[in-house]
């Protein structure tokens, strides 16, 4: 049996639709249940940020998680396949009609993605003071807590509604199929079979 960790929300739904196409049967979690058993699979429904931990510690053999989460956590997992769902961007945003002043001795950035932000600005040799927030990140530059934000963007409407303009895209993200390195050895046949089935469906 393969155990697969899925992030709660739309990516989980889109992933289960792929499984429905492969196996021609419904894959649906019962109301508020976090575990789904069907055929030779067990699905776990967890927070997106927790998927790498479940797979890394082999509570799950395989996981589906956004590339942004993998890059931020620098998880030591085998990346098998870009599923092409959950597409979004990691972007820099500033208050409307303002510019990011790169001549400042230090730029204050509010974000929940510390590693991605630090790497990006470090690659441009720009010193940053990162303020880690867990929500309502758009508020930070509007009240003087930060000069800019780095956040995940799907359509950009949330930033726009809050008076924030996207000034630069750091990276693109989508959901990836990943697996535990030990599981890839012990359950290689099952994992590669799943990989092949999914690839045939999405490409």
Beta strands, then each sheet from edge to edge (+ up, - down):
strand 1: 2-7
strand 2: 35-38
strand 3: 41-46
strand 4: 62-66
strand 5: 78-82
strand 6: 88-95
strand 7: 107-111
strand 8: 128-132
strand 9: 148-153
strand 10: 164-173
strand 11: 175-179
sheet 1: 2+ 3- 1- 4- 11+ 5-
sheet 2: 8+ 7+ 9+ 6- 10+
end
